Amino acid sequence: MRRYVAPAAVLAVVVLGLGVVANAFVTGGLANVLDRLQSRVAWVVPFVAMLLLVQYAPLAARQLLARVRASARL
């Protein structure tokens, strides 16, 4: 599946992931360690997962269906 992932999707995952990690360092270092400070950006992780799922689920479903059809022919 890695060869089908667009470089833009990899870039988005890396940049948004680094943003979440950077936010954890900043809020943990400059303020009290409170869960509410990270909750402002916690939605980014499921959002990126949903973006990848919407973009690549149809491709994965087609590949799986082709494998099932090929094995049924044997």
C-alpha positions as CSV (number, residue, x, y, z in Angstrom):
1,M,0.0,0.0,0.0
2,R,2.9,2.3,0.6
3,R,3.6,2.7,-3.1
4,Y,0.1,4.0,-3.7
5,V,0.2,6.7,-1.0
6,A,0.7,10.1,-2.6
7,P,3.6,12.2,-1.4
8,A,1.2,14.9,-0.5
9,A,-0.6,12.5,1.9
10,V,2.7,11.5,3.5
11,L,3.6,15.2,3.9
12,A,0.2,16.0,5.5
13,V,0.6,13.1,8.0
14,V,4.1,14.2,8.9
15,V,3.4,17.9,9.3
16,L,0.2,17.4,11.3
17,G,1.8,14.7,13.4
18,L,4.8,17.0,14.2
19,G,2.3,19.8,15.0
20,V,0.6,17.6,17.6
21,V,3.9,16.6,19.1
22,A,5.2,20.2,19.1
23,N,2.0,21.3,20.9
24,A,2.5,18.6,23.5
25,F,6.0,19.9,24.2
26,V,5.0,23.5,24.3
27,T,2.0,23.1,26.5
28,G,3.9,20.7,28.8
29,G,6.9,22.9,29.1
30,L,5.2,26.3,29.5
31,A,2.1,25.4,31.5
32,N,0.9,22.8,34.0
33,V,0.5,19.4,32.5
34,L,-3.2,19.4,31.8
35,D,-5.1,17.2,29.4
36,R,-7.3,20.2,28.3
37,L,-4.4,21.9,26.7
38,Q,-3.7,19.0,24.3
39,S,-7.4,18.5,23.7
40,R,-7.5,21.5,21.4
41,V,-5.4,19.7,18.8
42,A,-6.4,16.1,19.6
43,W,-9.0,16.1,16.8
44,V,-6.1,16.3,14.2
45,V,-5.2,12.6,14.6
46,P,-8.6,11.2,13.8
47,F,-9.0,13.8,11.1
48,V,-5.9,12.7,9.3
49,A,-6.9,9.0,9.7
50,M,-10.3,9.9,8.1
51,L,-8.7,11.7,5.3
52,L,-6.5,8.7,4.5
53,L,-9.4,6.4,4.8
54,V,-11.6,8.4,2.4
55,Q,-8.7,8.7,-0.1
56,Y,-7.4,5.2,-0.1
57,A,-10.3,2.9,1.0
58,P,-11.8,2.6,-2.5
59,L,-8.4,1.5,-3.9
60,A,-7.9,-1.0,-1.1
61,A,-11.5,-2.3,-1.6
62,R,-10.9,-2.8,-5.4
63,Q,-7.7,-4.7,-4.7
64,L,-9.3,-6.9,-2.2
65,L,-12.3,-7.6,-4.5
66,A,-9.9,-8.5,-7.3
67,R,-8.0,-10.9,-5.0
68,V,-11.3,-12.6,-4.0
69,R,-12.4,-12.9,-7.6
70,A,-9.0,-14.3,-8.6
71,S,-9.1,-16.9,-5.8
72,A,-12.6,-17.9,-6.7
73,R,-11.6,-18.7,-10.2
74,L,-9.0,-21.2,-9.0
